[in-house]
């Protein structure tokens, strides 16, 4: 078991319980709370908040990570909001997420939209209602808002919608995915660097590492849509090709997409090695990408 897996095993139950309990305290409207919790507690991998926590543990191994659960939670709230909205009939029109009905299928489209709205906005409450100093809070808000906003996830989702069915170049696909998927992954690592007051060099190299991680994640996800099964993924497979999504296997072919995945992971490892973090939880997080085992 590697350091990233140990981190997850030690903290995941406590983190999940924090998410549930904190949201139950914070959200008083019954139906809104129900909808938000339905998707938030649907059994996700928590990869993004744990990349944030792994960054903390990599830069300062003795750090008490539970002190940063609100920041980690804010990242997960934004991610979960994006999944609810992404599944809507007007977006990707998915029926299942993480092995059960999507939010709008379980409730209604209107309730799903509001549950997503609630998660997105409440994330910024958690970023500011904590014991961190004001300068750190401001930086965290800026990083997360930029990743989620008009030059990040929202822009990527818009491009995805309007370009579905239209063939894009590799460069265009890369830009779309940097925004839609990569931005929040990159922000997760950057927010860890902010909390640990990382130097300029560390910030820059961790940003490159995270950008490569986000790219690898999207290539991997695209490949799984072709090579995996619905039972393994907990959602429909083969849909990207069916509806004309722009993916790496579509542009490069499966073999070249696998090669691009490996190249991207190698580049991510190189950035960490330059910072002497090749044996850190962040480095071990790259073990997530095990295509043949899926």
Buried (B, 14 or more C-beta within 10 A) or exposed (E): EBBBBEBBEEBBEEBBEBBEEBBEEBBEEEEBBBBBBBBBBBEBEBBBBBBBBBBBBBBBEEBEBEEBBBBBBBBBBBBBBBBBBBBBEEBBEBEBBBEBBBBBBBBEEEBBBBBBBBBBEBBBEBBBEBEBEEEBBBBBBEBBBBBBEEEBBBBBBBBBEEBBEEEBEEEBBBBBBBBBBBBBBBBBBBBBBBBBEBEEEBBEBBBBBBBBBBBBBBBBBBBBBBBBEEEEBBBBBEBBBEEEBBBBBBBBEBEEBBEBBEBBBEBBBBBBEEBEBBEBBBBBBBEBBEBEEE
